[in-house]
Amino acid sequence: MKFEETIKKQLETEVVFSATRSSGPGGQNVNKVNTQVELRFSVKNSELFSNEEKDRIFLKLKNRINSEGEFIVTSQTGRTQLNNKENALEKFFELIEKALTIRKKRLKSTPTAASRLKRLESKKSQALKKQLRKPPDS
């Protein structure tokens, strides 16, 4: 399920951004500039998704959703707030898209006759190898 531009624009209206000081290396810039971006999306209050889709998001992304039902994504890799904002949005769309995709059920298949024969042959050769390692009976 690929998101279209219209859906992305609607999702962006429901998203709230906040900026904080980034952690880690970066010199003096880190100590004075709020470059880390935190994206918050209220899954509970979203009007874009159906209840079934919301349940799927809660199930797949439960580690990133807090007790208020907000889905949180942070980004602090870039040196600028704008760069981190774009990274967070990209990550957000990717995770939501992944959570909403439904995997196909795997169909059981029976092994072919050739694969069965090959398996039995390898078992026989392995057994023979082990047999030859034994000391001869006296």
C-alpha positions in Angstrom: 0.0 0.0 0.0 1.8 3.1 -1.3 0.7 6.5 0.1 -0.5 9.0 -2.4 0.5 12.7 -2.1 -3.1 13.6 -1.0 -3.0 11.2 1.9 0.5 12.4 2.9 -0.8 16.0 2.9 -3.8 15.0 5.1 -1.5 13.1 7.4 0.8 16.1 7.7 -2.0 18.2 9.0 -2.6 15.8 11.9 1.1 15.7 12.9 2.6 17.9 15.6 6.3 18.8 15.6 8.4 19.8 18.6 12.2 20.6 18.7 14.6 19.9 21.5 18.4 19.9 21.9 20.1 17.0 20.3 22.3 14.6 22.2 25.7 13.2 21.2 28.6 14.7 19.3 28.3 18.0 17.3 30.5 20.5 19.2 29.2 23.8 20.4 26.3 23.7 17.9 24.6 20.9 19.9 24.6 23.0 23.1 22.8 26.0 21.7 20.6 24.9 18.8 17.3 22.9 19.1 17.9 20.5 16.1 16.3 17.3 17.3 12.8 17.0 16.0 10.0 14.9 17.6 7.0 14.1 15.5 3.8 13.2 17.4 0.7 11.7 15.7 -2.4 10.9 17.7 -3.6 7.5 16.4 -6.7 7.5 18.5 -7.9 10.9 17.3 -7.0 10.4 13.6 -9.9 10.9 11.2 -7.9 9.4 8.3 -7.9 5.8 9.4 -10.7 3.3 10.1 -10.9 1.5 13.4 -9.5 -1.6 11.8 -6.5 0.3 10.5 -6.0 2.0 13.9 -6.0 -1.4 15.6 -3.4 -2.7 13.1 -1.2 0.4 13.8 -1.5 -0.1 17.5 -0.6 -3.8 17.2 2.4 -3.3 14.9 3.8 -0.1 16.4 3.0 -0.7 20.1 6.6 0.1 21.2 6.4 3.6 19.7 3.0 4.5 20.9 2.6 6.1 24.4 -0.2 5.7 26.9 -2.1 8.7 25.4 -2.2 6.9 22.0 0.4 9.1 20.4 2.8 7.6 17.8 6.2 9.3 18.4 9.1 9.5 15.9 12.3 11.4 16.6 15.2 12.4 14.4 18.5 13.9 15.3 20.8 12.7 12.6 20.9 16.0 10.6 22.6 19.3 11.6 19.5 21.4 10.9 16.0 21.3 12.2 14.5 21.3 8.7 16.6 18.2 7.7 15.6 16.4 10.9 11.9 17.3 10.2 12.1 15.8 6.7 13.8 12.7 8.1 11.1 12.3 10.8 8.3 12.7 8.3 9.9 10.2 5.9 10.4 7.7 8.8 6.8 8.3 9.9 5.3 7.6 6.4 7.5 4.5 6.1 6.5 3.0 9.4 2.7 3.7 9.0 2.8 2.2 5.5 4.6 -0.9 6.7 2.1 -1.3 9.6 -0.9 -1.1 7.3 0.4 -3.6 4.7 -1.2 -7.0 5.1 1.1 -10.0 4.5 -0.1 -12.8 2.3 -0.7 -16.1 4.0 1.9 -18.8 3.1 0.5 -21.7 1.2 1.8 -25.1 2.2 3.4 -26.9 -0.6 4.3 -30.6 -0.8 7.9 -31.6 -1.6 8.5 -32.9 -5.1 9.5 -36.5 -5.7 13.0 -35.4 -6.8 13.6 -33.4 -3.6 12.4 -36.4 -1.5 14.8 -38.7 -3.3 17.6 -36.2 -2.9 16.9 -35.9 0.9 16.9 -39.7 1.3 20.2 -40.0 -0.7 21.9 -37.4 1.5 20.7 -39.2 4.6 22.1 -42.5 3.3 25.4 -41.0 2.4 25.7 -39.4 5.8 24.8 -42.7 7.6 27.5 -44.5 5.5 30.1 -41.9 6.4 29.3 -42.3 10.1 29.4 -46.1 9.7 32.8 -46.1 8.1 34.2 -44.1 11.1 33.4 -46.9 13.5 36.1 -49.4 14.4 35.7 -52.8 12.8 34.0 -55.5 14.8 36.4 -58.2 16.0 
